[in-house]
Structure formats: C-alpha cells, structure tokens
Amino acid sequence: MFEKMDILTKAVGLAQHAAARQSVIAQNVANADTPGYRAKDIASFADTFRDDNRVAMQATRASHLNGSAGQTAPDQQTVHRAGAMSPNGNSVALETEMMAAAEAKRDHDLALTVYKTSLGIMRTALGRR
C-alpha cells in the first residue's frame, strides 16, 4: 500500500501546476495595459501528465548534476493564448483571465481534496482516525 503513492504524487503535481498557472495569469493581468503584450498560459496538466511518463534525471542536492537544484515540478510549457488583439497590440482579456484563474483554483482545490482524502484513507487503514 505504501510502496506506490502515485495518487499523492499526481495530486502534488496538479497543485504545483495550478500554482504555476496562477502565476502566469497574474502576470497577464499585471500587463493588461502593456502595449504589444501577448497573453500567456501553461500547457494543460493532462498534457504534462502524458509527458511525465518519460524518466528524466533529477538532482538530489545542489552539487549534483552540474550544480542544478532538484526539480519539484515538471517544466511547465508556456504557450501564448489565442485572442483578439486590442489596437495597441495587447491580447489580454480580463474576462478570460478571470475564467482561467477560476479554473486554476478549481484544479488546486481538487488536488488538495485528493491529498486530504488519501491521507484520511491511510489513517483509517492504520487505525488512527
């Protein structure tokens, strides 16, 4: 039971993906009036999940693998979001950003719920409810 904790790993990955997406959305909102700024987004977690099947080397300490620190999340692929351009060349639509922020919050809440439920199941299995 405790050897394979894939559900917890995926829940943590979904939470990290949602946090990274919220960060990109915040950058979009901050640049809503910047001329020539193109709205960005992160590739969906489903795409990241599919790419996660390949095995990559990870650093376990700062001096390992040419001094790079260990990665806690898979690299997020930033993509430009399609949308209408304003006359100054900006493609940020605040309504779209609000919807994306709500989706990211929903994903984060889902990850936390899965994590909490899994821990509850483990506590019950151990008799420590």
Secondary structure, 3 states (H helix, E strand, C coil): CCCCCHHHHHHHHHHHHHHHHHHHHHHHHHCCCCCCCCCEEECCHHHHHHHCCCCCCCCCCCCCCCCCCCCCCCCCCEEECCCCCCCCCCCCCHHHHHHHHHHHHHHHHHHHHHHHHHHHHHHHHHCCC
